[in-house]
Amino acid sequence: MKQQRIYVDTSVIAGCFDKEFELWSNGLMADFRTGYFRPVTSPIVTAELVNAPLDVRLKYDELLAMNAETIAITDSAIELAEAYQRRQIISKKLAADALHIAVATVAEVDLLVSWNFKHIVRFDKIRMFNAVNLELGYKRLEIYSPREVTHYGEA
């Protein structure tokens, strides 16, 4: 079976230390560690974690050491993120969120995981992102929270 490539945004790394999300963020990390999934990240995550607490930065280093794929921010991804903003799916002040989605879309990852329920993991937003993706010739991007993806706790 082909190893699924999962783009991990910053909220998932920080979620490893949040009481509300730690069970599933750490479960997903365990899935990466066992090779069940392949983690994918980008320079956006790296930049967002520069001033994060040490434990969060160390968790990110751990993720990178698990054969993580780092995808580049391409001109195509920047143009796609700008299309999301022009369509008012996501505001310009949340450009990094738009770029996470665009980078993952252009790189054709299998799915993106996030705890950002306000701007990313929302049924209406996902439909709008994918409408733009399809219109511009990209594939649909599956977007879920780690809780819906991890195999943590399965018997």
VMD Tcl script that draws the C-alpha trace (Angstrom):
set ca {
  {0.00 0.00 0.00}
  {1.27 3.46 -0.92}
  {2.23 5.57 2.06}
  {-0.11 8.56 2.26}
  {1.54 11.99 2.32}
  {-0.02 14.21 4.98}
  {0.67 17.94 5.15}
  {0.91 19.00 8.79}
  {0.23 22.64 9.60}
  {1.61 24.45 12.64}
  {-1.47 23.85 14.80}
  {-0.88 20.10 14.75}
  {2.67 20.44 16.10}
  {1.55 22.84 18.83}
  {-1.42 20.54 19.48}
  {0.97 17.94 20.87}
  {1.14 20.15 24.00}
  {-2.49 21.29 24.24}
  {-4.77 19.33 26.58}
  {-7.65 19.52 24.11}
  {-5.67 18.20 21.13}
  {-2.63 16.32 22.47}
  {-4.13 12.83 22.27}
  {-4.71 13.07 18.52}
  {-1.71 15.21 17.58}
  {0.58 12.79 19.39}
  {-1.33 9.86 17.89}
  {-0.64 11.23 14.42}
  {3.03 11.67 15.36}
  {3.04 7.98 16.36}
  {1.56 7.12 12.95}
  {4.40 9.04 11.31}
  {6.97 7.35 13.55}
  {5.74 3.87 12.56}
  {5.72 4.82 8.89}
  {1.98 4.48 8.48}
  {1.88 7.99 6.98}
  {4.60 10.25 5.60}
  {4.69 13.76 7.08}
  {4.87 16.72 4.74}
  {5.71 20.24 5.82}
  {6.83 23.54 4.32}
  {8.87 26.64 5.07}
  {5.61 28.24 6.25}
  {5.52 25.91 9.25}
  {9.20 26.51 9.93}
  {8.67 30.29 9.90}
  {5.60 30.11 12.14}
  {7.53 28.09 14.73}
  {10.57 30.38 15.01}
  {9.26 31.99 18.21}
  {7.35 28.96 19.51}
  {8.17 27.42 22.89}
  {11.18 25.11 22.90}
  {9.12 21.93 23.36}
  {7.08 22.75 20.24}
  {10.23 23.45 18.20}
  {11.76 20.18 19.40}
  {8.58 18.31 18.39}
  {8.89 19.85 14.93}
  {12.53 18.72 14.76}
  {11.32 15.24 15.66}
  {8.78 15.38 12.82}
  {11.47 16.47 10.37}
  {13.63 13.53 11.44}
  {10.82 11.10 10.50}
  {11.54 11.22 6.78}
  {9.40 14.34 6.46}
  {9.11 15.83 3.02}
  {9.53 19.60 2.90}
  {7.75 21.16 -0.06}
  {8.72 24.50 -1.53}
  {6.60 27.60 -1.83}
  {6.30 27.91 -5.60}
  {4.95 30.73 -7.74}
  {1.99 28.47 -8.53}
  {1.22 28.08 -4.82}
  {1.45 31.84 -4.25}
  {-0.93 32.46 -7.17}
  {-3.37 29.86 -5.83}
  {-3.29 31.39 -2.33}
  {-3.99 34.78 -3.88}
  {-6.96 33.27 -5.74}
  {-8.40 32.08 -2.40}
  {-8.03 35.62 -1.08}
  {-9.57 37.24 -4.19}
  {-12.57 34.93 -3.77}
  {-12.77 36.05 -0.13}
  {-12.51 32.52 1.16}
  {-9.73 33.67 3.44}
  {-8.63 37.22 4.23}
  {-5.28 38.75 3.31}
  {-4.36 39.01 6.98}
  {-4.50 35.19 7.06}
  {-2.21 34.80 4.06}
  {-0.20 32.05 5.77}
  {-3.32 29.90 6.16}
  {-4.13 30.34 2.47}
  {-0.55 29.46 1.61}
  {-0.65 26.24 3.68}
  {-3.63 25.09 1.64}
  {-2.18 26.22 -1.67}
  {1.24 24.62 -1.09}
  {-0.39 21.33 -0.12}
  {-2.69 21.48 -3.15}
  {0.08 22.22 -5.66}
  {2.24 19.44 -4.17}
  {-0.69 17.03 -4.52}
  {-0.46 15.70 -0.97}
  {-3.08 13.14 0.00}
  {-4.48 15.36 2.73}
  {-3.85 18.32 5.00}
  {-4.38 18.13 8.76}
  {-5.05 21.11 10.98}
  {-6.74 22.14 14.22}
  {-7.71 25.49 12.67}
  {-11.49 25.05 12.69}
  {-12.17 28.73 12.05}
  {-10.30 29.21 8.76}
  {-9.28 25.79 7.39}
  {-11.14 22.72 8.73}
  {-14.66 23.93 7.97}
  {-17.06 22.29 5.55}
  {-17.97 25.52 3.77}
  {-14.34 26.67 3.48}
  {-13.16 23.26 2.23}
  {-15.82 23.30 -0.49}
  {-14.77 26.80 -1.57}
  {-11.04 25.97 -1.57}
  {-11.74 22.93 -3.71}
  {-14.00 24.83 -6.11}
  {-11.07 27.18 -6.82}
  {-8.65 24.24 -7.01}
  {-10.77 22.45 -9.61}
  {-11.44 25.64 -11.58}
  {-7.69 26.29 -11.83}
  {-6.83 22.71 -12.83}
  {-5.74 21.27 -9.48}
  {-7.04 18.21 -7.67}
  {-9.31 18.40 -4.66}
  {-7.51 18.64 -1.32}
  {-8.79 16.52 1.52}
  {-8.74 18.51 4.80}
  {-9.29 16.95 8.23}
  {-8.35 17.30 11.86}
  {-5.81 14.82 13.25}
  {-8.64 13.21 15.23}
  {-10.20 12.02 11.98}
  {-6.92 10.72 10.56}
  {-4.82 9.09 13.28}
  {-5.00 5.39 13.96}
  {-4.29 6.05 17.62}
  {-6.30 3.81 19.89}
  {-7.56 1.41 17.21}
  {-7.77 -2.18 18.37}
}
mol new
graphics top color blue
foreach p $ca { graphics top sphere $p radius 0.5 }
foreach p [lrange $ca 0 end-1] q [lrange $ca 1 end] { graphics top cylinder $p $q radius 0.2 }
display resetview
